[in-house]
Amino acid sequence: MPFIPHTEEDVLAMLSSIGVDSVDALFDEIPAELRARGLEGVPDGMNEMQVARLMGERAEADGTYLNFIGAGAYEHHIPAAVWQLATRGEFYSSYTPYQAEASQGTLQLIYEYQTMMASLTGLDVTNASLYEGASALAEAVLMAVRAHKGARRVLVPRTVDPRWRDVVRSIVRNQGIELTELPYDLESGRLAPDALKNVQWDAHAALIIAQPNFFGTLELVDELTDSAHEHGLLVIAVVNPTALALLKAPGTWGAKGADIAVGDGQPLGIPLSGGGPYFGFLACRQALVRQMPGRIVGRTLDVDGRVGYTLTLQAREQHIRRSKATSNICTNQGLMVTAATIYMALVGPEGLKEVAYASHANAMRLVELLVEIDGVEPAFDTPAFHEFVVRFERPADAVLQALRAEGILGGFHLAPWYPELGSALIVCATETKSAADLERYAKTMARILSKAPSRARRVINRKP
Amino acid sequence: MLIFELSRPGRRNRAQIPTVEQKTPAIPASFLRQDQPLLPEVSELDAVRHYTALSQKNFSIDTHFYPLGSCTMKYNPRGANAAAMLPQFLARHPDAPDDTGQGFLACLYDLQEMLKAVTGMTAVSLAPMAGAQGEFAGVAMIRAYHDSRGDTSRNEILVPDAAHGTNPATAVMCGYSVREIPTDVEGNVDMAALRAAVGPHTAGLMLTNPSTLGVFEKNILDIQRIVHDAGGLLYYDGANLNAILGTVKPGDMGFDAIHINLHKTFSTPHGGGGPGAGPVGVNAKLAPFLPLPIVDKANNRYRLLKEEDLPQSIGRMGAHLGNVGVLLRAYAYARMLGGSGMRRVGEFATLNANYLMTELRKAGFEVAFPGRRASHEFIVTLKRLKADTGVTAMDVAKRLLDKGFHAPTTYFPQLVPECLLIEPSETESKQTLDAFVRAMKTILEEAHAQPETVKTAPHTTPVRRLDDVKAARELDLRWTRPTAG
């Protein structure tokens, strides 16, 4: 019996103590017509060796690729110590630190995490994390609407990841909150200069600004922040934590700084793992702390005057406030935050900045190599962080498929979300790519594009 | 000591710093950060030692019996962790095409199929990243269903007063008002109150069964009839599925939508508070509204369903596929159990709970529902002990830490005074349960003989009772560098 320790003798002694003659008798309060007759569709059990073999073979068959996809999830080096420590049983198999005295390890670690994230974002406070970036943005939108106490619409540029916009809509829709989308400039790949001109300011609670944006390009965050604040809106920053070692922190945008910053913490030591688990971070100004969703850890003293850590401001939360809670959220992404905190401690301020530099430098080198190829052009003329958009004369999906046959995942196909960009990819390079990797990508691309160019397609896929 | 207090300016961990030749970014200065973020400057050894020492300040399943009611703290098999951390799975980018991940998608598809089989539901989506998000998806689907029929006057969700706080909080997030239904003396939903509450305004009922009171809701078939007759739908909170895994299928009880906490019933690690996973299952009525993505299989190929495949979907719960690593662990666990192993989970979780309840009664403790069978958990009430000695449920919980046991859930459900909600899970042996009973018996004796020892517990943990009022009043949520002098 996998993971059940009972001997026959134990079972008999236990049943006799209870005063029943079979385990089945313990289910006698359940109406007979509800008792399941079997579990058709569930295969027979296997031992660990067999499961390891089954999943090992499936993983093997999937193979490995040289990856240049970013688009919100980034391949970075993860120091070996990160997951060796995070999977220690004391972190891995504990639960939410309700009993603070028995959970000081997790609680102090979250306090350290909160310190690191507050500093990276340049804001006063953060919570103990949310599920992932997109749903963290939805929570930020709900927070902003609560804090604004009037408008129930939020401004969102189309340069914010389209999937994130979809997630926000799914989560806030039923509370009567809507998004107003703002256009971007086709030349620069950032929010259009006149996008804010015709905005009905008093109908909106907040402006969302992504830095870098979904295309990898940099928005004019100072001007945008000031405009929003002048009109009484809150500013929600969407940021990449690696980029924060290099780029201005949201708390310093414009004259007053962004009010809330969110993002996906995955770049900080979390493997890509097919899409999760990651974690979302959420930081804000002190004045908004009681509007924050999720767990928060505070430092306090014990009865002997020793420093200790505990969950605090629980009066916001569902297990206390029930229908009046700030969110239904219960857990954070504890283990992911454990890994991210260890990651940040291992790389330090200098290391994180070097990771950001190296990623940026590799991306800039790669775009140089690619645009030298006939049939490839840069889509935008704006500074970028570690990804960029390139446009092709050939259909991008065919290019991707040809690259894949050579063992390369060439980028994220934009056409389904941004048809106006024509045949375009977002390409990302991080510090994990060597000069040889970049060369290999560019050479393979050149070879693919030199084959069978089609005149007809050239016309169809012209830049709009 | 905090990691920041170990930090020394200029100390670097060179092994973790990439080599960069070009150090001038192609980014104008106005975009760049001027200050250095407050991250520690420590050696790799400093960091490893610090976080190892921190881990040792935690109670965990791997170190202690952890009978936290309603949380199903059972052994998290290491084999499941190893299978989820295969290098190809870890390296997979979420936007990599489906045809580069057929093995990976096969695991997730098989998991969907097994969850359908054990819950008796028609279709499953693995997208929700926690139980609370599963609840959100479930209630949002109920709303989408009513809306799709033009039935827009339903504005109320019914929730038993013993329910988890996430239930009412979720209903509000979905734009509903909440009406609480009282519980009768036997721990069942008060049927007269339910009959009086339902009507054309009822969108649905959220129910946990077995309930948070640790008993099976005997009238479930009548409840579902009453709600369905009024045009409402039923949502099953799968928090307590471990009790009936393989024995009763929520679909057979008449539920229209459910979520399953994989971090409970399918033994994925709780990780100090997440990540979890809360897949949702539905019957045919709600299938068109499931959250995306869903893994589909056709012509022996697996692919992720998108908006065009399921146009009425309530949408996406996150940017990607959900907490995939958790799903893979659950899959490995489910394959190790197989159908008969799953059934034994429910049986032995129930055996352990009933045995522990019996032994604690024999040791002099009062249980909340003495006339009922325990499900996989049960409630001890210390109302009488408090009246006699002044020792509260919280005191007993803290004293258990001194005895080397994690405390049960305290003061939940709120309607039982001075309560401990105790869930032993099936992976604990009789010997561990007996040791717990001995510890509880000792505490009971201490409460009468030397109540101060219990009231001031814990005495052996890294810190003793913390000042929660100070923590909330004088908020200190991050460390700041002490100013010189």
Boltz contact constraints between the chains, C-beta under 6 A:
constraints:
  - contact:
      token1: [A, 1]
      token2: [B, 344]
      max_distance: 6.0
  - contact:
      token1: [A, 2]
      token2: [B, 336]
      max_distance: 6.0
  - contact:
      token1: [A, 2]
      token2: [B, 337]
      max_distance: 6.0
  - contact:
      token1: [A, 2]
      token2: [B, 341]
      max_distance: 6.0
  - contact:
      token1: [A, 3]
      token2: [B, 75]
      max_distance: 6.0
  - contact:
      token1: [A, 3]
      token2: [B, 427]
      max_distance: 6.0
  - contact:
      token1: [A, 4]
      token2: [B, 344]
      max_distance: 6.0
  - contact:
      token1: [A, 4]
      token2: [B, 348]
      max_distance: 6.0
  - contact:
      token1: [A, 4]
      token2: [B, 426]
      max_distance: 6.0
  - contact:
      token1: [A, 5]
      token2: [B, 429]
      max_distance: 6.0
  - contact:
      token1: [A, 10]
      token2: [B, 430]
      max_distance: 6.0
  - contact:
      token1: [A, 14]
      token2: [B, 355]
      max_distance: 6.0
  - contact:
      token1: [A, 14]
      token2: [B, 430]
      max_distance: 6.0
  - contact:
      token1: [A, 17]
      token2: [B, 358]
      max_distance: 6.0
  - contact:
      token1: [A, 18]
      token2: [B, 354]
      max_distance: 6.0
  - contact:
      token1: [A, 18]
      token2: [B, 355]
      max_distance: 6.0
  - contact:
      token1: [A, 18]
      token2: [B, 358]
      max_distance: 6.0
  - contact:
      token1: [A, 23]
      token2: [B, 347]
      max_distance: 6.0
  - contact:
      token1: [A, 23]
      token2: [B, 351]
      max_distance: 6.0
  - contact:
      token1: [A, 26]
      token2: [B, 350]
      max_distance: 6.0
  - contact:
      token1: [A, 26]
      token2: [B, 354]
      max_distance: 6.0
  - contact:
      token1: [A, 26]
      token2: [B, 373]
      max_distance: 6.0
  - contact:
      token1: [A, 29]
      token2: [B, 216]
      max_distance: 6.0
  - contact:
      token1: [A, 29]
      token2: [B, 218]
      max_distance: 6.0
  - contact:
      token1: [A, 29]
      token2: [B, 373]
      max_distance: 6.0
  - contact:
      token1: [A, 30]
      token2: [B, 216]
      max_distance: 6.0
  - contact:
      token1: [A, 34]
      token2: [B, 248]
      max_distance: 6.0
  - contact:
      token1: [A, 34]
      token2: [B, 252]
      max_distance: 6.0
  - contact:
      token1: [A, 36]
      token2: [B, 247]
      max_distance: 6.0
  - contact:
      token1: [A, 36]
      token2: [B, 248]
      max_distance: 6.0
  - contact:
      token1: [A, 36]
      token2: [B, 249]
      max_distance: 6.0
  - contact:
      token1: [A, 39]
      token2: [B, 117]
      max_distance: 6.0
  - contact:
      token1: [A, 39]
      token2: [B, 118]
      max_distance: 6.0
  - contact:
      token1: [A, 39]
      token2: [B, 246]
      max_distance: 6.0
  - contact:
      token1: [A, 39]
      token2: [B, 339]
      max_distance: 6.0
  - contact:
      token1: [A, 41]
      token2: [B, 117]
      max_distance: 6.0
  - contact:
      token1: [A, 42]
      token2: [B, 114]
      max_distance: 6.0
  - contact:
      token1: [A, 42]
      token2: [B, 117]
      max_distance: 6.0
  - contact:
      token1: [A, 42]
      token2: [B, 339]
      max_distance: 6.0
  - contact:
      token1: [A, 44]
      token2: [B, 338]
      max_distance: 6.0
  - contact:
      token1: [A, 45]
      token2: [B, 336]
      max_distance: 6.0
  - contact:
      token1: [A, 45]
      token2: [B, 337]
      max_distance: 6.0
  - contact:
      token1: [A, 45]
      token2: [B, 338]
      max_distance: 6.0
  - contact:
      token1: [A, 45]
      token2: [B, 341]
      max_distance: 6.0
  - contact:
      token1: [A, 46]
      token2: [B, 335]
      max_distance: 6.0
  - contact:
      token1: [A, 48]
      token2: [B, 79]
      max_distance: 6.0
  - contact:
      token1: [A, 51]
      token2: [B, 332]
      max_distance: 6.0
  - contact:
      token1: [A, 51]
      token2: [B, 335]
      max_distance: 6.0
  - contact:
      token1: [A, 51]
      token2: [B, 336]
      max_distance: 6.0
  - contact:
      token1: [A, 55]
      token2: [B, 83]
      max_distance: 6.0
  - contact:
      token1: [A, 58]
      token2: [B, 103]
      max_distance: 6.0
  - contact:
      token1: [A, 58]
      token2: [B, 106]
      max_distance: 6.0
  - contact:
      token1: [A, 59]
      token2: [B, 86]
      max_distance: 6.0
  - contact:
      token1: [A, 59]
      token2: [B, 88]
      max_distance: 6.0
  - contact:
      token1: [A, 59]
      token2: [B, 89]
      max_distance: 6.0
  - contact:
      token1: [A, 59]
      token2: [B, 103]
      max_distance: 6.0
  - contact:
      token1: [A, 61]
      token2: [B, 103]
      max_distance: 6.0
  - contact:
      token1: [A, 62]
      token2: [B, 88]
      max_distance: 6.0
  - contact:
      token1: [A, 62]
      token2: [B, 101]
      max_distance: 6.0
  - contact:
      token1: [A, 62]
      token2: [B, 103]
      max_distance: 6.0
  - contact:
      token1: [A, 62]
      token2: [B, 104]
      max_distance: 6.0
  - contact:
      token1: [A, 64]
      token2: [B, 88]
      max_distance: 6.0
  - contact:
      token1: [A, 64]
      token2: [B, 91]
      max_distance: 6.0
  - contact:
      token1: [A, 67]
      token2: [B, 93]
      max_distance: 6.0
  - contact:
      token1: [A, 69]
      token2: [B, 93]
      max_distance: 6.0
  - contact:
      token1: [A, 69]
      token2: [B, 95]
      max_distance: 6.0
  - contact:
      token1: [A, 71]
      token2: [B, 95]
      max_distance: 6.0
  - contact:
      token1: [A, 72]
      token2: [B, 319]
      max_distance: 6.0
  - contact:
      token1: [A, 73]
      token2: [B, 94]
      max_distance: 6.0
  - contact:
      token1: [A, 79]
      token2: [B, 16]
      max_distance: 6.0
  - contact:
      token1: [A, 81]
      token2: [B, 48]
      max_distance: 6.0
  - contact:
      token1: [A, 85]
      token2: [B, 51]
      max_distance: 6.0
  - contact:
      token1: [A, 88]
      token2: [B, 55]
      max_distance: 6.0
  - contact:
      token1: [A, 89]
      token2: [B, 60]
      max_distance: 6.0
  - contact:
      token1: [A, 89]
      token2: [B, 62]
      max_distance: 6.0
  - contact:
      token1: [A, 90]
      token2: [B, 55]
      max_distance: 6.0
  - contact:
      token1: [A, 90]
      token2: [B, 58]
      max_distance: 6.0
  - contact:
      token1: [A, 90]
      token2: [B, 60]
      max_distance: 6.0
  - contact:
      token1: [A, 91]
      token2: [B, 55]
      max_distance: 6.0
  - contact:
      token1: [A, 91]
      token2: [B, 272]
      max_distance: 6.0
  - contact:
      token1: [A, 92]
      token2: [B, 269]
      max_distance: 6.0
  - contact:
      token1: [A, 93]
      token2: [B, 60]
      max_distance: 6.0
  - contact:
      token1: [A, 93]
      token2: [B, 61]
      max_distance: 6.0
  - contact:
      token1: [A, 93]
      token2: [B, 62]
      max_distance: 6.0
  - contact:
      token1: [A, 93]
      token2: [B, 76]
      max_distance: 6.0
  - contact:
      token1: [A, 93]
      token2: [B, 269]
      max_distance: 6.0
  - contact:
      token1: [A, 94]
      token2: [B, 58]
      max_distance: 6.0
  - contact:
      token1: [A, 94]
      token2: [B, 60]
      max_distance: 6.0
  - contact:
      token1: [A, 94]
      token2: [B, 272]
      max_distance: 6.0
  - contact:
      token1: [A, 95]
      token2: [B, 71]
      max_distance: 6.0
  - contact:
      token1: [A, 95]
      token2: [B, 270]
      max_distance: 6.0
  - contact:
      token1: [A, 96]
      token2: [B, 273]
      max_distance: 6.0
  - contact:
      token1: [A, 99]
      token2: [B, 407]
      max_distance: 6.0
  - contact:
      token1: [A, 100]
      token2: [B, 466]
      max_distance: 6.0
  - contact:
      token1: [A, 101]
      token2: [B, 401]
      max_distance: 6.0
  - contact:
      token1: [A, 101]
      token2: [B, 458]
      max_distance: 6.0
  - contact:
      token1: [A, 101]
      token2: [B, 461]
      max_distance: 6.0
  - contact:
      token1: [A, 101]
      token2: [B, 463]
      max_distance: 6.0
  - contact:
      token1: [A, 102]
      token2: [B, 59]
      max_distance: 6.0
  - contact:
      token1: [A, 102]
      token2: [B, 401]
      max_distance: 6.0
  - contact:
      token1: [A, 102]
      token2: [B, 461]
      max_distance: 6.0
  - contact:
      token1: [A, 103]
      token2: [B, 58]
      max_distance: 6.0
  - contact:
      token1: [A, 104]
      token2: [B, 57]
      max_distance: 6.0
  - contact:
      token1: [A, 104]
      token2: [B, 462]
      max_distance: 6.0
  - contact:
      token1: [A, 104]
      token2: [B, 463]
      max_distance: 6.0
  - contact:
      token1: [A, 105]
      token2: [B, 54]
      max_distance: 6.0
  - contact:
      token1: [A, 105]
      token2: [B, 55]
      max_distance: 6.0
  - contact:
      token1: [A, 105]
      token2: [B, 57]
      max_distance: 6.0
  - contact:
      token1: [A, 105]
      token2: [B, 58]
      max_distance: 6.0
  - contact:
      token1: [A, 106]
      token2: [B, 58]
      max_distance: 6.0
  - contact:
      token1: [A, 106]
      token2: [B, 272]
      max_distance: 6.0
  - contact:
      token1: [A, 108]
      token2: [B, 54]
      max_distance: 6.0
  - contact:
      token1: [A, 109]
      token2: [B, 54]
      max_distance: 6.0
  - contact:
      token1: [A, 112]
      token2: [B, 3]
      max_distance: 6.0
  - contact:
      token1: [A, 114]
      token2: [B, 477]
      max_distance: 6.0
  - contact:
      token1: [A, 114]
      token2: [B, 478]
      max_distance: 6.0
  - contact:
      token1: [A, 115]
      token2: [B, 478]
      max_distance: 6.0
  - contact:
      token1: [A, 115]
      token2: [B, 479]
      max_distance: 6.0
  - contact:
      token1: [A, 116]
      token2: [B, 39]
      max_distance: 6.0
  - contact:
      token1: [A, 118]
      token2: [B, 478]
      max_distance: 6.0
  - contact:
      token1: [A, 119]
      token2: [B, 37]
      max_distance: 6.0
  - contact:
      token1: [A, 119]
      token2: [B, 38]
      max_distance: 6.0
  - contact:
      token1: [A, 120]
      token2: [B, 37]
      max_distance: 6.0
  - contact:
      token1: [A, 125]
      token2: [B, 477]
      max_distance: 6.0
  - contact:
      token1: [A, 131]
      token2: [B, 129]
      max_distance: 6.0
  - contact:
      token1: [A, 132]
      token2: [B, 318]
      max_distance: 6.0
  - contact:
      token1: [A, 134]
      token2: [B, 318]
      max_distance: 6.0
  - contact:
      token1: [A, 134]
      token2: [B, 319]
      max_distance: 6.0
  - contact:
      token1: [A, 135]
      token2: [B, 318]
      max_distance: 6.0
  - contact:
      token1: [A, 163]
      token2: [B, 319]
      max_distance: 6.0
  - contact:
      token1: [A, 164]
      token2: [B, 319]
      max_distance: 6.0
  - contact:
      token1: [A, 166]
      token2: [B, 315]
      max_distance: 6.0
  - contact:
      token1: [A, 166]
      token2: [B, 316]
      max_distance: 6.0
  - contact:
      token1: [A, 167]
      token2: [B, 316]
      max_distance: 6.0
  - contact:
      token1: [A, 170]
      token2: [B, 314]
      max_distance: 6.0
  - contact:
      token1: [A, 170]
      token2: [B, 315]
      max_distance: 6.0
  - contact:
      token1: [A, 170]
      token2: [B, 316]
      max_distance: 6.0
  - contact:
      token1: [A, 174]
      token2: [B, 174]
      max_distance: 6.0
  - contact:
      token1: [A, 174]
      token2: [B, 175]
      max_distance: 6.0
  - contact:
      token1: [A, 175]
      token2: [B, 175]
      max_distance: 6.0
  - contact:
      token1: [A, 218]
      token2: [B, 31]
      max_distance: 6.0
  - contact:
      token1: [A, 247]
      token2: [B, 31]
      max_distance: 6.0
  - contact:
      token1: [A, 247]
      token2: [B, 33]
      max_distance: 6.0
  - contact:
      token1: [A, 248]
      token2: [B, 33]
      max_distance: 6.0
  - contact:
      token1: [A, 271]
      token2: [B, 90]
      max_distance: 6.0
  - contact:
      token1: [A, 272]
      token2: [B, 92]
      max_distance: 6.0
  - contact:
      token1: [A, 272]
      token2: [B, 93]
      max_distance: 6.0
  - contact:
      token1: [A, 273]
      token2: [B, 90]
      max_distance: 6.0
  - contact:
      token1: [A, 273]
      token2: [B, 324]
      max_distance: 6.0
  - contact:
      token1: [A, 273]
      token2: [B, 325]
      max_distance: 6.0
  - contact:
      token1: [A, 274]
      token2: [B, 92]
      max_distance: 6.0
  - contact:
      token1: [A, 274]
      token2: [B, 94]
      max_distance: 6.0
  - contact:
      token1: [A, 274]
      token2: [B, 104]
      max_distance: 6.0
  - contact:
      token1: [A, 274]
      token2: [B, 324]
      max_distance: 6.0
  - contact:
      token1: [A, 275]
      token2: [B, 94]
      max_distance: 6.0
  - contact:
      token1: [A, 275]
      token2: [B, 320]
      max_distance: 6.0
  - contact:
      token1: [A, 275]
      token2: [B, 321]
      max_distance: 6.0
  - contact:
      token1: [A, 275]
      token2: [B, 324]
      max_distance: 6.0
  - contact:
      token1: [A, 276]
      token2: [B, 320]
      max_distance: 6.0
  - contact:
      token1: [A, 276]
      token2: [B, 322]
      max_distance: 6.0
  - contact:
      token1: [A, 276]
      token2: [B, 323]
      max_distance: 6.0
  - contact:
      token1: [A, 276]
      token2: [B, 324]
      max_distance: 6.0
  - contact:
      token1: [A, 277]
      token2: [B, 275]
      max_distance: 6.0
  - contact:
      token1: [A, 277]
      token2: [B, 323]
      max_distance: 6.0
  - contact:
      token1: [A, 277]
      token2: [B, 325]
      max_distance: 6.0
  - contact:
      token1: [A, 277]
      token2: [B, 326]
      max_distance: 6.0
  - contact:
      token1: [A, 298]
      token2: [B, 471]
      max_distance: 6.0
  - contact:
      token1: [A, 298]
      token2: [B, 476]
      max_distance: 6.0
  - contact:
      token1: [A, 298]
      token2: [B, 477]
      max_distance: 6.0
  - contact:
      token1: [A, 299]
      token2: [B, 476]
      max_distance: 6.0
  - contact:
      token1: [A, 300]
      token2: [B, 466]
      max_distance: 6.0
  - contact:
      token1: [A, 300]
      token2: [B, 467]
      max_distance: 6.0
  - contact:
      token1: [A, 300]
      token2: [B, 470]
      max_distance: 6.0
  - contact:
      token1: [A, 300]
      token2: [B, 471]
      max_distance: 6.0
  - contact:
      token1: [A, 301]
      token2: [B, 467]
      max_distance: 6.0
  - contact:
      token1: [A, 302]
      token2: [B, 463]
      max_distance: 6.0
  - contact:
      token1: [A, 302]
      token2: [B, 464]
      max_distance: 6.0
  - contact:
      token1: [A, 302]
      token2: [B, 466]
      max_distance: 6.0
  - contact:
      token1: [A, 303]
      token2: [B, 464]
      max_distance: 6.0
  - contact:
      token1: [A, 303]
      token2: [B, 465]
      max_distance: 6.0
  - contact:
      token1: [A, 304]
      token2: [B, 464]
      max_distance: 6.0
  - contact:
      token1: [A, 306]
      token2: [B, 463]
      max_distance: 6.0
  - contact:
      token1: [A, 308]
      token2: [B, 463]
      max_distance: 6.0
  - contact:
      token1: [A, 308]
      token2: [B, 466]
      max_distance: 6.0
  - contact:
      token1: [A, 310]
      token2: [B, 466]
      max_distance: 6.0
  - contact:
      token1: [A, 310]
      token2: [B, 468]
      max_distance: 6.0
  - contact:
      token1: [A, 310]
      token2: [B, 471]
      max_distance: 6.0
  - contact:
      token1: [A, 312]
      token2: [B, 471]
      max_distance: 6.0
  - contact:
      token1: [A, 312]
      token2: [B, 472]
      max_distance: 6.0
  - contact:
      token1: [A, 313]
      token2: [B, 472]
      max_distance: 6.0
  - contact:
      token1: [A, 318]
      token2: [B, 165]
      max_distance: 6.0
  - contact:
      token1: [A, 318]
      token2: [B, 166]
      max_distance: 6.0
  - contact:
      token1: [A, 318]
      token2: [B, 169]
      max_distance: 6.0
  - contact:
      token1: [A, 319]
      token2: [B, 165]
      max_distance: 6.0
  - contact:
      token1: [A, 322]
      token2: [B, 165]
      max_distance: 6.0
  - contact:
      token1: [A, 322]
      token2: [B, 168]
      max_distance: 6.0
  - contact:
      token1: [A, 323]
      token2: [B, 168]
      max_distance: 6.0
  - contact:
      token1: [A, 323]
      token2: [B, 172]
      max_distance: 6.0
  - contact:
      token1: [A, 323]
      token2: [B, 178]
      max_distance: 6.0
  - contact:
      token1: [A, 325]
      token2: [B, 169]
      max_distance: 6.0
  - contact:
      token1: [A, 328]
      token2: [B, 132]
      max_distance: 6.0
  - contact:
      token1: [A, 328]
      token2: [B, 166]
      max_distance: 6.0
  - contact:
      token1: [A, 328]
      token2: [B, 169]
      max_distance: 6.0
  - contact:
      token1: [A, 328]
      token2: [B, 170]
      max_distance: 6.0
  - contact:
      token1: [A, 328]
      token2: [B, 173]
      max_distance: 6.0
  - contact:
      token1: [A, 329]
      token2: [B, 132]
      max_distance: 6.0
  - contact:
      token1: [A, 330]
      token2: [B, 132]
      max_distance: 6.0
  - contact:
      token1: [A, 330]
      token2: [B, 166]
      max_distance: 6.0
  - contact:
      token1: [A, 331]
      token2: [B, 130]
      max_distance: 6.0
  - contact:
      token1: [A, 331]
      token2: [B, 273]
      max_distance: 6.0
  - contact:
      token1: [A, 331]
      token2: [B, 274]
      max_distance: 6.0
  - contact:
      token1: [A, 331]
      token2: [B, 276]
      max_distance: 6.0
  - contact:
      token1: [A, 332]
      token2: [B, 273]
      max_distance: 6.0
  - contact:
      token1: [A, 332]
      token2: [B, 274]
      max_distance: 6.0
  - contact:
      token1: [A, 333]
      token2: [B, 274]
      max_distance: 6.0
  - contact:
      token1: [A, 333]
      token2: [B, 275]
      max_distance: 6.0
  - contact:
      token1: [A, 334]
      token2: [B, 271]
      max_distance: 6.0
  - contact:
      token1: [A, 334]
      token2: [B, 272]
      max_distance: 6.0
  - contact:
      token1: [A, 334]
      token2: [B, 273]
      max_distance: 6.0
  - contact:
      token1: [A, 334]
      token2: [B, 274]
      max_distance: 6.0
  - contact:
      token1: [A, 335]
      token2: [B, 271]
      max_distance: 6.0
  - contact:
      token1: [A, 342]
      token2: [B, 51]
      max_distance: 6.0
  - contact:
      token1: [A, 344]
      token2: [B, 39]
      max_distance: 6.0
  - contact:
      token1: [A, 345]
      token2: [B, 3]
      max_distance: 6.0
  - contact:
      token1: [A, 345]
      token2: [B, 40]
      max_distance: 6.0
  - contact:
      token1: [A, 345]
      token2: [B, 47]
      max_distance: 6.0
  - contact:
      token1: [A, 346]
      token2: [B, 13]
      max_distance: 6.0
  - contact:
      token1: [A, 346]
      token2: [B, 16]
      max_distance: 6.0
  - contact:
      token1: [A, 346]
      token2: [B, 47]
      max_distance: 6.0
  - contact:
      token1: [A, 347]
      token2: [B, 16]
      max_distance: 6.0
  - contact:
      token1: [A, 348]
      token2: [B, 39]
      max_distance: 6.0
  - contact:
      token1: [A, 348]
      token2: [B, 41]
      max_distance: 6.0
  - contact:
      token1: [A, 349]
      token2: [B, 36]
      max_distance: 6.0
  - contact:
      token1: [A, 349]
      token2: [B, 37]
      max_distance: 6.0
  - contact:
      token1: [A, 349]
      token2: [B, 39]
      max_distance: 6.0
  - contact:
      token1: [A, 350]
      token2: [B, 12]
      max_distance: 6.0
  - contact:
      token1: [A, 351]
      token2: [B, 16]
      max_distance: 6.0
  - contact:
      token1: [A, 351]
      token2: [B, 17]
      max_distance: 6.0
  - contact:
      token1: [A, 354]
      token2: [B, 17]
      max_distance: 6.0
  - contact:
      token1: [A, 354]
      token2: [B, 18]
      max_distance: 6.0
  - contact:
      token1: [A, 354]
      token2: [B, 20]
      max_distance: 6.0
  - contact:
      token1: [A, 357]
      token2: [B, 20]
      max_distance: 6.0
  - contact:
      token1: [A, 358]
      token2: [B, 18]
      max_distance: 6.0
  - contact:
      token1: [A, 358]
      token2: [B, 20]
      max_distance: 6.0
  - contact:
      token1: [A, 360]
      token2: [B, 25]
      max_distance: 6.0
  - contact:
      token1: [A, 361]
      token2: [B, 22]
      max_distance: 6.0
  - contact:
      token1: [A, 364]
      token2: [B, 26]
      max_distance: 6.0
  - contact:
      token1: [A, 383]
      token2: [B, 27]
      max_distance: 6.0
  - contact:
      token1: [A, 409]
      token2: [B, 96]
      max_distance: 6.0
  - contact:
      token1: [A, 412]
      token2: [B, 95]
      max_distance: 6.0
  - contact:
      token1: [A, 431]
      token2: [B, 18]
      max_distance: 6.0
